[in-house]
Amino acid sequence: MRVIAGHYRSRALSAPAGWDTRPTSDRLRETLFNVLAPQIEGAVFIDLYAGSGAVGIEAISRGAREVIFVEQAQPAIKAIRANLAALGIREGYVLEPRGVAESLKRLTSAARAANILFLDPPYNRAAEYDLALGFLGGHCRPLLAPGAAVVAEHSKSSNLGERYGELFRYRVLKQGDAALSFYSPLPG
């Protein structure tokens, strides 16, 4: 696993041992950031279920102003810290070592506004998609800046909803066994 582009291009990243963390493949990360390229520079990027931190680190490498890593598993938190330290990244990020529901509530009450929010829960925990997307389309809606993008990585065989409260899906990209569903808040 490596950083695809930007300031830290081609630098190696580590992931926690075992099968509990499934890092986003380099190829899928490249596709994701090709789509998000016009929005990355200066963005606030939230990486839910951050795992190794590869997606959030890619955002930092490509010019995001701030990345918020949300992860509660201790092996993954250690991997995120190790990857940030190995790259010499000392600022421009926040690590939220809590569950997603608690973190979303905290970030919303702190009046944080994200331009991009990426979520990649374990594929076998389908309820996590409904939880996170439901929160974001409902009472955590203020967490999303105008024109924000919410992107969910999931198994291509999963059927995520077209709409979660005020979030609607506007694009799906499939690659290998994975897919990316892109959501945007309804205007208003």
PADRENVEX-66162 format. One line per 8 residues: number of its first residue (from 1); their letters; for each residue x, y negated, z negated of C-alpha. Coordinates in nm, 3 decimals, always signed. Each point is the difference from the previous one (the first is absolute). Layout:
% residues N
NUM> A> X/Y/Z  ...
% end
This chain:
% residues 188
1> MRVIAGHY> +0.000/+0.000/+0.000  +0.132/-0.344/+0.090  -0.099/-0.364/+0.038  -0.113/-0.043/+0.361  +0.067/-0.370/+0.072  +0.084/-0.337/-0.144  +0.262/-0.106/-0.253  +0.052/+0.353/-0.141
9> RSRALSAP> -0.027/+0.180/+0.333  +0.131/+0.360/+0.011  +0.069/+0.011/-0.375  -0.084/+0.334/-0.161  -0.280/+0.040/-0.253  -0.058/+0.279/-0.249  -0.325/+0.164/-0.106  -0.092/+0.190/-0.315
17> AGWDTRPT> +0.068/+0.373/+0.017  -0.290/+0.238/+0.052  -0.330/-0.018/+0.183  -0.185/-0.245/-0.224  +0.118/-0.296/+0.208  -0.047/+0.012/+0.377  +0.197/-0.290/+0.150  -0.143/-0.175/+0.304
25> SDRLRETL> +0.202/+0.124/+0.297  +0.244/-0.237/+0.170  -0.203/+0.023/+0.321  -0.333/-0.084/-0.167  +0.164/-0.284/-0.196  +0.135/-0.140/+0.327  -0.349/+0.014/+0.153  -0.151/-0.167/-0.307
33> FNVLAPQI> +0.248/-0.286/+0.006  -0.025/-0.047/+0.377  -0.370/-0.071/-0.051  +0.057/-0.220/-0.308  +0.303/-0.188/+0.143  -0.180/-0.334/+0.053  -0.119/-0.002/-0.363  +0.312/+0.113/-0.192
41> EGAVFIDL> +0.217/-0.313/-0.016  -0.074/-0.177/-0.330  -0.278/+0.244/-0.095  -0.097/+0.133/-0.341  -0.007/+0.377/+0.054  -0.149/+0.250/-0.245  +0.116/+0.360/+0.026  -0.254/+0.218/-0.188
49> YAGSGAVG> +0.106/+0.357/-0.086  +0.350/-0.122/+0.090  +0.181/+0.333/-0.041  +0.364/-0.058/+0.101  -0.072/-0.365/+0.083  +0.096/+0.049/+0.366  -0.296/-0.194/+0.141  +0.041/-0.294/-0.238
57> IEAISRGA> +0.376/-0.008/+0.055  -0.063/-0.006/+0.375  -0.223/-0.305/-0.057  +0.277/-0.173/-0.200  +0.252/+0.084/+0.273  -0.227/-0.159/+0.261  -0.056/-0.325/-0.191  -0.288/+0.044/-0.243
65> REVIFVEQ> +0.017/-0.269/-0.270  -0.104/+0.237/-0.278  -0.077/+0.371/-0.029  -0.198/+0.148/-0.286  +0.071/+0.371/-0.047  -0.282/+0.183/-0.182  +0.102/+0.345/-0.122  -0.058/+0.193/-0.322
73> AQPAIKAI> +0.200/+0.324/+0.051  +0.332/-0.025/-0.185  +0.209/+0.187/+0.265  -0.133/-0.237/+0.268  +0.065/-0.308/-0.216  +0.360/+0.119/-0.045  +0.033/+0.044/+0.378  -0.136/-0.351/+0.067
81> RANLAALG> +0.243/-0.152/-0.251  +0.290/+0.203/+0.143  -0.083/-0.103/+0.359  -0.028/-0.369/-0.093  +0.330/+0.016/-0.192  +0.180/+0.185/+0.281  -0.105/-0.272/+0.245  +0.089/-0.280/-0.241
89> IREGYVLE> -0.357/-0.133/-0.008  -0.031/-0.199/-0.323  -0.293/-0.231/+0.071  -0.310/-0.033/+0.212  -0.178/+0.295/-0.155  -0.207/+0.106/-0.301  -0.033/+0.357/-0.124  -0.342/+0.083/-0.149
97> PRGVAESL> +0.060/+0.330/-0.188  -0.372/+0.076/-0.042  -0.287/+0.171/+0.174  -0.157/-0.166/+0.300  -0.333/-0.092/-0.165  +0.169/-0.171/-0.295  +0.252/-0.176/+0.226  -0.268/-0.130/+0.237
105> KRLTSAAR> -0.197/-0.142/-0.293  +0.315/-0.162/-0.144  +0.106/-0.151/+0.332  -0.351/-0.129/+0.070  -0.029/-0.163/-0.344  +0.345/-0.157/+0.052  -0.139/-0.167/+0.316  +0.257/+0.167/+0.227
113> AANILFLD> -0.091/-0.009/+0.370  +0.149/+0.258/+0.235  +0.038/-0.038/+0.375  +0.060/+0.373/+0.054  -0.095/+0.293/-0.218  +0.116/+0.352/+0.084  -0.129/+0.312/-0.171  +0.116/+0.357/+0.034
121> PPYNRAAE> -0.137/+0.221/-0.276  +0.070/+0.372/+0.007  -0.206/+0.147/+0.285  -0.149/+0.261/-0.234  -0.144/-0.272/-0.226  -0.270/-0.129/+0.233  -0.185/-0.176/-0.283  +0.296/-0.240/-0.032
129> YDLALGFL> -0.083/-0.147/+0.343  -0.358/-0.073/-0.105  +0.119/-0.141/-0.332  +0.261/-0.238/+0.146  -0.195/-0.107/+0.309  -0.319/-0.036/-0.206  +0.178/-0.226/-0.250  +0.148/-0.211/+0.280
137> GGHCRPLL> -0.332/-0.036/+0.180  -0.180/-0.078/-0.327  +0.104/-0.180/-0.315  +0.371/-0.010/+0.096  -0.084/-0.181/+0.325  +0.161/-0.325/-0.133  +0.334/+0.184/+0.010  -0.009/-0.020/+0.381
145> APGAAVVA> +0.111/-0.324/+0.167  -0.205/-0.125/+0.298  +0.083/+0.215/+0.302  +0.163/+0.269/-0.216  +0.064/+0.348/+0.137  -0.063/+0.313/-0.207  +0.160/+0.311/+0.147  -0.065/+0.355/-0.121
153> EHSKSSNL> +0.226/+0.288/+0.102  -0.189/+0.330/+0.000  -0.019/+0.340/+0.159  -0.133/-0.025/+0.354  -0.264/+0.255/-0.095  -0.131/-0.224/-0.281  -0.304/-0.209/+0.067  +0.035/-0.329/-0.182
161> GERYGELF> -0.302/-0.228/+0.000  -0.057/-0.270/+0.257  -0.085/-0.241/-0.279  +0.070/-0.037/-0.373  -0.202/-0.290/-0.138  +0.139/-0.306/+0.174  +0.280/+0.191/+0.177  -0.058/+0.124/+0.353
169> RYRVLKQG> +0.222/+0.224/+0.210  +0.110/-0.152/+0.328  +0.267/+0.243/+0.120  +0.123/+0.358/-0.041  +0.338/+0.123/+0.127  +0.081/+0.372/-0.004  +0.351/+0.139/+0.011  +0.083/+0.366/-0.060
177> DAALSFYS> -0.197/+0.122/-0.303  -0.042/-0.352/-0.141  -0.218/-0.299/+0.077  -0.008/-0.367/-0.093  -0.336/-0.168/-0.057  +0.007/-0.381/+0.012  -0.259/-0.197/-0.198  -0.077/-0.368/-0.029
185> PLPG> -0.226/-0.189/-0.240  -0.322/-0.137/+0.141  +0.031/-0.375/+0.058  -0.157/-0.227/-0.253
% end
